[in-house]
Amino acid sequence: MYNPRAGSSHRAPPGALCQALHDAAFAVTLHVTAHPELLGPLLAQTSGTIFLAGGDGTLRAGALHLLGRPDVTLGVLPMGTANNVARALNVQGDPLAAARRFGQARPSPFDVGRIRGSWGEDYFLEACGCGLFADILDDYGPHLAKSPVRALGSALEAFAMHQPLGLHVTVDGRPVPSPPVAVLEVMNTPSTGNGLHLAPHARVDDGLLNLVRVDGLRRAPMLTYAHALRRGTFHQLPSVHSAPGRRFVIADQGQVWHLDTELRRSAVPGGVVEVEVVPGALRLLRAPDQAG
């Protein structure tokens, strides 16, 4: 899968990527589809190794068709802005160089998160959650054209207007006392969104997810969080708490939820949202010299 609108697509056109993969000893077959709707049927008939060249959205679009397919291995070629999944696999840098490094790669399990709410069932690769980050995405409109100015405006608006959420939460069946939260995220990868490094200890192959909460009553100034995210010290702030687990049950008050960059809102508030890990739902290539 190749996204021609990805940020670094100009550095790695399809022909160059195919040649780089050929240099890595892959016999490459290129399939061209006229419409995105044809992707599902094509992937259903495909086995072996499938390379996904683009950002996290491109990876999600392909991977959700391939959950639970032991006959398929995915290779991630990072060409997006954040590349959160690729970074979780330590696949970084020039996409052509990454393609050549796959010559000595081995398949590695990749966990996926499953979320159930009154809207139905969905899956996520990076994270799901509610609170400030979901509200910012809701205001920004993740399917509109990217705009740093609009993103900043959405962040400022959400930060100024957000009211903390008093949510009952259980982790693996145990209630977790918590003050009202400004942010609640269940992380599979260390970062999500535009490189928000919220859970540096998260691993994609340990059969666990990581609950990250920001105390809404002890919320620091916005710049404090921005500086901590840039320095990679967000998890060390006094208002930030985290806990690993396999299954999370969270009260649903009708708040907006994000799963990766998709948005959901319960049609019938008052119930719960259930989040659980699906261990090894995907297989992804990881080069030996990049294993972490």
C-alpha positions as CSV (number, residue, x, y, z in Angstrom):
1,M,0.0,0.0,0.0
2,Y,1.4,3.4,-1.0
3,N,0.1,6.8,0.0
4,P,1.2,9.4,-2.6
5,R,0.1,12.2,-0.2
6,A,2.4,11.1,2.7
7,G,4.9,13.7,3.9
8,S,8.0,12.0,2.5
9,S,6.5,10.3,-0.6
10,H,8.6,12.5,-2.8
11,R,11.7,10.8,-1.4
12,A,10.5,7.3,-2.1
13,P,8.3,6.9,-5.2
14,P,6.8,3.4,-5.8
15,G,9.5,2.4,-8.4
16,A,12.3,3.3,-6.0
17,L,10.7,1.4,-3.1
18,C,10.1,-1.7,-5.2
19,Q,13.8,-1.6,-6.2
20,A,14.9,-1.2,-2.6
21,L,12.8,-4.2,-1.6
22,H,14.1,-6.2,-4.5
23,D,17.6,-5.3,-3.3
24,A,16.6,-6.8,0.1
25,A,15.7,-10.1,-1.7
26,F,11.9,-9.7,-1.9
27,A,10.2,-10.7,-5.1
28,V,7.9,-7.6,-5.4
29,T,4.5,-7.6,-7.1
30,L,2.8,-4.3,-7.5
31,H,-1.0,-4.1,-7.6
32,V,-2.7,-0.9,-8.6
33,T,-6.3,-0.3,-7.5
34,A,-8.6,2.3,-9.0
35,H,-10.6,3.0,-5.8
36,P,-10.0,2.5,-2.0
37,E,-13.1,0.3,-1.9
38,L,-11.1,-2.4,-3.8
39,L,-8.5,-2.6,-1.1
40,G,-10.4,-5.0,1.1
41,P,-11.1,-7.7,-1.6
42,L,-7.5,-7.4,-2.8
43,L,-6.0,-7.9,0.7
44,A,-8.4,-10.8,1.4
45,Q,-6.8,-12.7,-1.6
46,T,-3.2,-11.8,-0.6
47,S,-0.8,-13.7,1.6
48,G,2.9,-13.4,2.3
49,T,4.4,-10.0,3.1
50,I,2.5,-6.8,2.5
51,F,4.4,-3.5,2.7
52,L,2.6,-0.3,3.8
53,A,4.2,2.9,2.7
54,G,2.8,6.0,4.3
55,G,1.9,7.3,7.7
56,D,-0.1,5.8,10.6
57,G,-3.4,6.4,8.8
58,T,-2.2,4.3,5.8
59,L,-1.0,1.5,8.1
60,R,-4.4,1.5,10.0
61,A,-6.3,1.4,6.7
62,G,-4.4,-1.8,5.6
63,A,-3.9,-3.5,9.0
64,L,-7.6,-3.5,10.0
65,H,-8.3,-5.8,7.0
66,L,-5.6,-8.2,8.2
67,L,-6.3,-8.8,11.9
68,G,-5.8,-12.4,12.9
69,R,-4.2,-13.4,9.6
70,P,-1.1,-15.6,10.5
71,D,-0.4,-16.0,6.8
72,V,0.3,-12.3,6.4
73,T,3.3,-10.2,7.6
74,L,3.4,-6.5,7.4
75,G,6.3,-4.3,6.6
76,V,6.0,-0.6,7.6
77,L,7.8,2.0,5.5
78,P,7.6,5.3,7.4
79,M,6.6,8.2,5.2
80,G,4.1,10.1,7.4
81,T,4.4,12.9,9.9
82,A,4.4,11.1,13.2
83,N,5.0,7.4,12.2
84,N,4.0,6.3,15.7
85,V,3.7,2.6,14.9
86,A,7.0,2.6,12.9
87,R,8.7,4.3,15.9
88,A,7.3,1.7,18.2
89,L,9.2,-0.8,16.1
90,N,12.3,1.3,15.9
91,V,11.8,1.6,12.1
92,Q,12.9,5.2,11.5
93,G,14.6,7.4,9.0
94,D,14.7,7.3,5.2
95,P,12.0,4.9,3.8
96,L,14.3,3.5,1.1
97,A,17.0,2.7,3.7
98,A,14.3,1.1,5.9
99,A,13.2,-1.0,2.9
100,R,16.7,-2.3,2.3
101,R,17.1,-3.2,6.0
102,F,14.1,-5.5,5.8
103,G,16.4,-8.0,4.0
104,Q,17.4,-9.5,7.4
105,A,14.1,-8.9,9.1
106,R,12.1,-11.4,11.1
107,P,8.3,-11.3,11.9
108,S,7.4,-10.0,15.3
109,P,4.0,-10.1,17.1
110,F,2.1,-6.8,17.3
111,D,-0.8,-6.4,19.8
112,V,-3.9,-4.5,18.9
113,G,-6.5,-2.9,21.1
114,R,-10.3,-3.7,20.9
115,I,-12.8,-1.2,22.1
116,R,-16.6,-1.8,22.6
117,G,-19.2,0.9,23.2
118,S,-22.8,1.5,22.4
119,W,-21.7,2.4,18.9
120,G,-20.3,-1.1,18.3
121,E,-16.9,-2.6,18.2
122,D,-13.7,-1.1,16.8
123,Y,-9.9,-1.8,16.9
124,F,-6.9,0.5,17.3
125,L,-3.2,0.2,16.7
126,E,-1.9,3.2,18.8
127,A,-4.4,4.3,21.4
128,C,-7.9,5.1,22.3
129,G,-9.2,7.6,24.9
130,C,-11.3,10.5,25.9
131,G,-10.8,13.9,27.4
132,L,-8.6,16.7,26.1
133,F,-6.9,14.9,23.2
134,A,-10.2,13.5,21.9
135,D,-11.8,16.9,22.2
136,I,-9.0,18.5,20.3
137,L,-9.3,15.9,17.5
138,D,-13.1,16.5,17.4
139,D,-12.7,20.2,17.0
140,Y,-9.8,19.9,14.5
141,G,-11.5,17.4,12.2
142,P,-9.0,14.6,11.6
143,H,-10.3,14.0,8.0
144,L,-9.8,17.6,6.9
145,A,-6.6,18.8,5.3
146,K,-3.8,19.1,7.8
147,S,-3.2,22.6,9.2
148,P,-0.7,23.4,12.0
149,V,-2.5,26.8,12.6
150,R,-5.9,25.1,12.9
151,A,-4.4,22.4,15.1
152,L,-3.0,25.0,17.5
153,G,-6.4,26.8,17.6
154,S,-8.2,23.5,18.4
155,A,-5.7,22.8,21.2
156,L,-6.1,26.3,22.8
157,E,-9.9,26.1,22.5
158,A,-10.1,22.6,24.0
159,F,-7.7,23.4,26.8
160,A,-9.5,26.6,27.8
161,M,-13.1,25.0,27.7
162,H,-12.5,21.5,28.9
163,Q,-14.2,20.3,32.1
164,P,-12.6,17.3,33.9
165,L,-14.4,14.0,33.6
166,G,-15.4,12.0,36.7
167,L,-15.1,8.5,35.4
168,H,-15.3,5.2,37.2
169,V,-12.5,2.9,35.9
170,T,-11.6,-0.7,36.5
171,V,-8.3,-2.4,35.4
172,D,-8.4,-6.2,35.0
173,G,-11.5,-6.2,37.2
174,R,-10.1,-4.0,40.0
175,P,-11.5,-0.5,40.6
176,V,-8.9,2.3,40.2
177,P,-9.8,5.3,42.3
178,S,-9.2,8.5,40.5
179,P,-10.0,12.2,40.7
180,P,-11.8,13.7,37.7
181,V,-9.4,13.5,34.7
182,A,-8.4,15.9,32.0
183,V,-7.0,13.1,29.8
184,L,-7.7,9.4,29.8
185,E,-5.7,7.3,27.2
186,V,-5.3,3.6,26.8
187,M,-2.0,3.2,24.9
188,N,-0.6,0.4,22.9
189,T,2.3,2.3,21.3
190,P,4.5,4.8,23.3
191,S,3.1,7.7,21.3
192,T,0.0,8.7,19.5
193,G,-1.4,11.6,17.5
194,N,1.2,14.1,16.3
195,G,4.0,12.4,18.2
196,L,2.4,12.7,21.7
197,H,4.9,10.6,23.7
198,L,2.5,9.6,26.6
199,A,3.7,6.1,27.5
200,P,7.4,5.6,26.9
201,H,7.4,2.2,28.5
202,A,4.6,0.8,26.3
203,R,5.5,-2.2,24.2
204,V,3.5,-3.5,21.2
205,D,4.4,-7.2,21.9
206,D,3.9,-7.7,25.7
207,G,0.2,-8.5,25.7
208,L,-0.6,-5.4,27.7
209,L,-2.0,-1.9,27.2
210,N,-1.2,1.1,29.3
211,L,-3.7,3.4,31.0
212,V,-2.6,7.0,31.2
213,R,-4.6,9.6,33.2
214,V,-4.0,13.3,33.8
215,D,-5.5,14.6,37.0
216,G,-8.0,17.3,36.0
217,L,-7.9,18.9,39.5
218,R,-4.1,19.3,39.5
219,R,-3.8,20.2,35.8
220,A,-0.6,22.1,35.0
221,P,-0.4,25.0,32.5
222,M,-0.6,24.0,28.9
223,L,3.1,25.0,28.2
224,T,4.2,22.6,31.0
225,Y,2.7,19.7,29.2
226,A,4.0,20.9,25.9
227,H,7.6,21.1,27.2
228,A,7.3,17.7,28.9
229,L,6.1,16.1,25.7
230,R,9.0,17.6,23.8
231,R,11.5,16.4,26.4
232,G,10.0,13.0,26.8
233,T,9.2,13.5,30.5
234,F,5.4,13.8,30.3
235,H,5.0,10.5,32.3
236,Q,7.1,12.1,35.2
237,L,4.7,15.0,35.8
238,P,2.9,14.8,39.3
239,S,-0.5,15.0,37.6
240,V,0.1,12.1,35.3
241,H,-0.6,8.5,36.4
242,S,-0.3,5.2,34.5
243,A,-1.1,1.6,35.0
244,P,-0.7,-1.5,32.7
245,G,-3.4,-4.0,32.2
246,R,-5.2,-6.3,29.8
247,R,-8.8,-5.1,30.2
248,F,-10.2,-1.7,31.1
249,V,-13.9,-0.8,31.8
250,I,-14.6,3.0,31.7
251,A,-17.8,4.9,32.5
252,D,-19.4,6.4,29.4
253,Q,-21.0,9.8,30.0
254,G,-21.5,10.6,26.3
255,Q,-18.0,12.0,25.9
256,V,-16.3,11.8,22.5
257,W,-13.8,9.0,22.1
258,H,-10.9,8.7,19.7
259,L,-9.5,5.4,18.5
260,D,-6.2,6.3,16.7
261,T,-7.6,9.3,14.6
262,E,-11.1,8.0,14.3
263,L,-13.9,9.5,16.5
264,R,-16.8,7.9,18.2
265,R,-19.5,9.1,20.5
266,S,-22.1,6.9,22.4
267,A,-25.6,7.3,21.1
268,V,-26.9,6.0,24.5
269,P,-24.7,7.5,27.4
270,G,-24.8,6.0,30.8
271,G,-23.2,2.6,30.0
272,V,-19.5,1.6,29.9
273,V,-16.8,1.4,27.3
274,E,-14.7,-1.8,27.4
275,V,-11.1,-1.8,26.1
276,E,-9.0,-4.9,25.9
277,V,-5.8,-6.1,24.3
278,V,-5.7,-8.7,21.5
279,P,-2.2,-10.1,21.8
280,G,-0.3,-10.7,18.6
281,A,-3.3,-9.9,16.3
282,L,-0.8,-8.8,13.6
283,R,2.7,-9.8,12.5
284,L,5.1,-7.0,11.6
285,L,8.7,-7.1,10.3
286,R,11.4,-5.8,12.6
287,A,15.0,-5.7,11.5
288,P,17.4,-7.5,13.9
289,D,19.6,-4.4,14.4
290,Q,16.5,-2.4,15.3
291,A,15.0,-4.7,17.9
292,G,14.2,-3.0,21.2
